[in-house]
Amino acid sequence: LVDMFATTLTTHTARARVQAPTRARTHSHADARVVRASSTPSRAVHAADSTTRRRALASTASLALALVMTPANAHAKDGKNGVYFIEPRGDNPVVGQEFVAKFGVKGYELAPASAGLQEGTGHHHLIIDGPAFVEKGQEIPFDDTHLHFGKAQKEGTVKLSPGEHTLTLQFADAKHRSFGKKFAKRITVVVE
């Protein structure tokens, strides 16, 4: 960013020096504007240089602010964005009727729902015996089979009846809108 500012400032200053002798100076006198050509090239160059520097500084500051304020899409270094189970894991793991499920996310950051919408952030939802994923943009319901981890939790206690159950881990934004299939992981557990 600093290099970009220096380059911009140097470019604008060089242009001002080339154009300076042909620039006109403007002075205000009450309501009338008087425009006259500069009689001294060095004054014109100095005035153009300082004006150009101010414009370049303002433009660069605006650009820097825009870059800082504009959220970028988050992406995992290996290009594999998504969610995953830390526990339970494996094919058809056997769990007790009450167990701790732990989960993670790649490419995006965990953020509490209370933080509001922020690009590249979200929180986990655990869907019990439901679909393999929630369509992108669809809001995840609030009920007994859709557990919300809106405080950006990385784990939660799950209570299930004995038998086989599916667990779908679904990542969604602060408004509980799904990020779709790419941010869903489904496993089957056997509860004893």
C-alpha positions as CSV (number, residue, x, y, z in Angstrom):
1,L,0.0,0.0,0.0
2,V,2.9,2.4,0.9
3,D,4.6,1.5,-2.4
4,M,1.4,2.2,-4.3
5,F,1.1,5.6,-2.6
6,A,4.7,6.5,-3.4
7,T,4.2,5.4,-7.0
8,T,1.0,7.4,-7.3
9,L,2.5,10.5,-5.8
10,T,5.6,10.3,-8.0
11,T,3.5,9.8,-11.1
12,H,1.2,12.7,-10.3
13,T,4.2,15.0,-9.3
14,A,6.0,14.2,-12.6
15,R,2.9,15.0,-14.6
16,A,2.5,18.3,-12.7
17,R,6.0,19.3,-13.6
18,V,5.5,18.6,-17.3
19,Q,2.2,20.4,-17.3
20,A,3.1,23.2,-14.9
21,P,4.0,26.0,-17.4
22,T,0.7,25.8,-19.2
23,R,-1.4,25.8,-16.0
24,A,-3.4,28.9,-15.0
25,R,-3.6,30.2,-11.5
26,T,-7.0,31.2,-10.1
27,H,-7.6,33.8,-7.4
28,S,-11.0,34.7,-5.9
29,H,-11.8,38.4,-5.3
30,A,-15.2,38.7,-3.7
31,D,-17.7,37.2,-6.2
32,A,-15.5,37.6,-9.3
33,R,-12.9,35.0,-10.3
34,V,-9.7,36.2,-11.9
35,V,-7.7,33.8,-13.9
36,R,-4.2,34.7,-15.1
37,A,-1.3,32.8,-16.4
38,S,1.6,32.4,-14.1
39,S,4.5,34.7,-14.9
40,T,7.0,32.5,-12.9
41,P,7.3,28.9,-13.9
42,S,8.7,27.9,-10.6
43,R,5.6,29.2,-8.8
44,A,3.3,27.3,-11.2
45,V,5.4,24.2,-10.6
46,H,5.3,24.6,-6.8
47,A,1.5,25.3,-6.8
48,A,0.9,22.3,-9.2
49,D,3.1,20.1,-7.1
50,S,1.4,20.8,-3.8
51,T,-2.1,20.5,-5.3
52,T,-1.1,17.3,-7.1
53,R,0.4,15.9,-3.9
54,R,-2.8,16.8,-1.9
55,R,-4.9,15.1,-4.6
56,A,-2.7,12.1,-4.7
57,L,-2.7,11.8,-0.9
58,A,-6.5,12.1,-0.8
59,S,-6.9,9.5,-3.6
60,T,-4.5,7.1,-2.0
61,A,-6.0,7.6,1.5
62,S,-9.5,6.9,0.0
63,L,-8.2,3.8,-1.8
64,A,-6.5,2.5,1.4
65,L,-9.7,3.1,3.4
66,A,-11.8,1.3,0.7
67,L,-9.4,-1.6,0.7
68,V,-9.4,-1.9,4.5
69,M,-13.2,-1.5,4.7
70,T,-14.0,-3.9,1.9
71,P,-14.1,-7.5,3.1
72,A,-12.4,-10.0,0.9
73,N,-13.6,-13.5,0.3
74,A,-11.9,-15.9,2.6
75,H,-10.3,-19.0,1.0
76,A,-8.3,-21.8,2.4
77,K,-4.7,-22.0,1.2
78,D,-5.3,-25.3,-0.4
79,G,-8.6,-24.2,-2.0
80,K,-10.6,-26.6,0.0
81,N,-13.1,-24.5,1.9
82,G,-15.6,-26.3,4.0
83,V,-16.5,-27.8,7.4
84,Y,-15.4,-31.0,9.1
85,F,-16.1,-33.1,12.2
86,I,-13.2,-33.4,14.7
87,E,-15.3,-35.7,16.9
88,P,-17.0,-38.0,16.3
89,R,-15.1,-39.1,13.2
90,G,-14.7,-42.1,11.0
91,D,-17.2,-44.4,9.4
92,N,-20.2,-45.0,11.7
93,P,-18.6,-44.1,15.0
94,V,-20.2,-45.6,18.1
95,V,-21.2,-42.9,20.6
96,G,-23.1,-42.8,23.9
97,Q,-26.6,-41.3,24.2
98,E,-24.9,-38.0,25.3
99,F,-21.6,-37.1,23.6
100,V,-19.6,-34.0,22.6
101,A,-19.5,-33.1,19.0
102,K,-16.5,-31.0,17.9
103,F,-16.2,-29.3,14.5
104,G,-14.0,-27.0,12.4
105,V,-14.1,-24.9,9.3
106,K,-11.5,-24.2,6.6
107,G,-11.3,-21.0,4.6
108,Y,-13.8,-19.0,6.7
109,E,-13.6,-17.7,10.2
110,L,-15.9,-18.4,13.1
111,A,-17.9,-15.3,14.3
112,P,-20.8,-15.0,16.7
113,A,-24.2,-14.2,15.0
114,S,-24.4,-11.1,17.2
115,A,-21.4,-9.7,15.3
116,G,-23.6,-9.2,12.3
117,L,-22.9,-10.0,8.7
118,Q,-19.2,-10.0,7.8
119,E,-17.8,-11.5,4.6
120,G,-15.9,-14.7,5.2
121,T,-17.4,-15.5,8.6
122,G,-20.2,-17.6,10.0
123,H,-21.1,-20.2,12.6
124,H,-21.9,-23.9,12.8
125,H,-25.3,-25.6,12.8
126,L,-25.8,-29.3,13.5
127,I,-28.8,-30.9,11.8
128,I,-30.0,-34.2,13.3
129,D,-31.5,-36.8,11.0
130,G,-32.1,-34.2,8.3
131,P,-30.9,-33.4,4.8
132,A,-27.3,-33.8,3.7
133,F,-27.1,-30.0,3.3
134,V,-29.2,-26.8,3.3
135,E,-29.4,-25.0,0.0
136,K,-27.2,-21.9,-0.2
137,G,-29.0,-18.8,1.0
138,Q,-31.8,-20.8,2.7
139,E,-32.3,-19.9,6.4
140,I,-31.7,-22.8,8.9
141,P,-34.8,-23.3,11.1
142,F,-34.8,-23.1,14.8
143,D,-36.2,-26.4,16.2
144,D,-35.1,-29.6,18.1
145,T,-33.4,-31.1,15.1
146,H,-31.4,-28.0,14.1
147,L,-28.9,-27.0,16.7
148,H,-27.5,-23.5,16.4
149,F,-24.0,-22.6,17.6
150,G,-24.5,-18.9,17.1
151,K,-21.9,-17.9,19.7
152,A,-19.1,-19.3,17.4
153,Q,-18.8,-22.4,19.5
154,K,-16.5,-25.2,18.2
155,E,-18.3,-27.9,20.1
156,G,-21.5,-28.9,21.7
157,T,-23.2,-31.7,23.7
158,V,-25.6,-33.8,21.7
159,K,-28.2,-36.1,23.2
160,L,-29.7,-38.8,21.0
161,S,-31.8,-41.9,21.4
162,P,-30.2,-45.3,20.8
163,G,-29.9,-46.3,17.1
164,E,-28.4,-44.9,13.9
165,H,-28.6,-41.2,13.3
166,T,-27.2,-38.8,10.7
167,L,-25.5,-35.5,11.7
168,T,-25.1,-32.8,9.2
169,L,-22.7,-30.0,10.1
170,Q,-23.8,-26.9,8.2
171,F,-22.0,-23.5,8.2
172,A,-24.1,-20.3,7.8
173,D,-23.9,-16.6,8.1
174,A,-25.0,-14.3,11.0
175,K,-28.6,-14.4,9.7
176,H,-28.5,-18.3,9.7
177,R,-28.5,-18.4,5.9
178,S,-26.7,-21.5,4.7
179,F,-23.4,-21.4,2.7
180,G,-24.7,-24.4,0.9
181,K,-23.3,-27.9,0.0
182,K,-19.6,-26.9,0.0
183,F,-20.0,-25.9,3.7
184,A,-21.8,-29.1,4.8
185,K,-20.5,-32.4,6.1
186,R,-22.7,-35.4,6.9
187,I,-21.8,-38.4,9.0
188,T,-23.8,-41.3,10.5
189,V,-23.3,-42.2,14.1
190,V,-24.5,-45.3,16.0
191,V,-25.8,-44.4,19.4
192,E,-25.7,-47.1,22.2
